[in-house]
Amino acid sequence: MTALSIEQCTVAFGGLRAIDDVTLALPAQAITALIGPNGSGKSTFVNMVSGQIPPRSGRISLGGEAITGLRPDLIVQRGLARTYQVPKVPKELTIEEVISVPLLYAGSGRALPGGARNAGDLARYCGLRPAVTTRCGQLSVSDLRRLEIARALACRPSVLLLDEAMAGLSLEDTEQVIGLVREIHASGVTIVVIEHVMRIIARLCGHAVVLNQGRLLAEGPPQEVLRDAGVREAYLGKGFSL
């Protein structure tokens, strides 16, 4: 069963093809890794499927429904949410205010994970330590990462795209976020993880997709993909080992 389908999609900036005729199907009820070297097209891929950069050509389907060219808010309503590499939250708003906006306006009938009913519940579910009245400008990197996840979950997604959600975290915080991702997945959400730390990919993901220069280089079980000669040459290095 496929959660997200991309068929012959291309995104170009002038003469540069950041996504070049990519076709793939992301399995439902899975945690999929999206990996590749810097500049391979990973963030463009996330921007494309979330509606921020429409493809020049091709078709994108979410749960069998075409979402190609839809506005980001309409894609969110259909069940896809994302986080950002650099957290995008207004510093003057509180935790509660940031989470409450998608709770009010995402427009989905899907249930929230962990039995959450409001912004405070979601903040606690994601392990946010400060009070919900704390302004975002006072939050640590770790708490901003958790807030990004909480805000995305407030959209009640069936598919969640995590764009380097563990970047810059301590080992302890990384372990806690790995646990959170597993809990979210266990609640029935399909997850796509962009990550550069391969030990996290090997532990967390059941499926992996590798992009290189905008093209699909490899896909399959992580242990197989990480042993692939082309992946090692383009991304990991020939001496790579977990």
Rosetta blueprint (number, residue, H / E / L):
1 M L
2 T E
3 A E
4 L E
5 S E
6 I E
7 E E
8 Q E
9 C E
10 T E
11 V E
12 A E
13 F E
14 G L
15 G L
16 L E
17 R E
18 A E
19 I E
20 D E
21 D E
22 V E
23 T E
24 L E
25 A E
26 L E
27 P E
28 A L
29 Q L
30 A L
31 I E
32 T E
33 A E
34 L E
35 I E
36 G L
37 P L
38 N L
39 G L
40 S L
41 G L
42 K H
43 S H
44 T H
45 F H
46 V H
47 N H
48 M H
49 V H
50 S L
51 G L
52 Q L
53 I L
54 P L
55 P L
56 R L
57 S E
58 G E
59 R E
60 I E
61 S E
62 L E
63 G L
64 G L
65 E E
66 A E
67 I L
68 T L
69 G L
70 L L
71 R L
72 P H
73 D H
74 L H
75 I H
76 V H
77 Q H
78 R L
79 G L
80 L E
81 A E
82 R E
83 T L
84 Y L
85 Q L
86 V L
87 P L
88 K L
89 V L
90 P L
91 K L
92 E L
93 L L
94 T E
95 I H
96 E H
97 E H
98 V H
99 I H
100 S H
101 V H
102 P H
103 L H
104 L H
105 Y H
106 A L
107 G L
108 S L
109 G L
110 R L
111 A L
112 L L
113 P H
114 G H
115 G H
116 A L
117 R L
118 N L
119 A H
120 G H
121 D H
122 L H
123 A H
124 R H
125 Y H
126 C L
127 G L
128 L L
129 R L
130 P L
131 A L
132 V L
133 T L
134 T L
135 R E
136 C H
137 G H
138 Q H
139 L L
140 S L
141 V H
142 S H
143 D H
144 L H
145 R H
146 R H
147 L H
148 E H
149 I H
150 A H
151 R H
152 A H
153 L H
154 A L
155 C L
156 R L
157 P L
158 S L
159 V E
160 L E
161 L E
162 L E
163 D E
164 E L
165 A L
166 M L
167 A L
168 G L
169 L L
170 S L
171 L H
172 E H
173 D H
174 T H
175 E H
176 Q H
177 V H
178 I H
179 G H
180 L H
181 V H
182 R H
183 E H
184 I H
185 H H
186 A H
187 S L
188 G L
189 V L
190 T E
191 I E
192 V E
193 V E
194 I E
195 E L
196 H L
197 V L
198 M H
199 R H
200 I H
201 I H
202 A H
203 R H
204 L H
205 C L
206 G L
207 H E
208 A E
209 V E
210 V E
211 L E
212 N E
213 Q L
214 G L
215 R E
216 L E
217 L E
218 A E
219 E E
220 G E
221 P L
222 P H
223 Q H
224 E H
225 V H
226 L H
227 R H
228 D L
229 A H
230 G H
231 V H
232 R H
233 E H
234 A H
235 Y H
236 L H
237 G L
238 K L
239 G L
240 F L
241 S L
242 L L
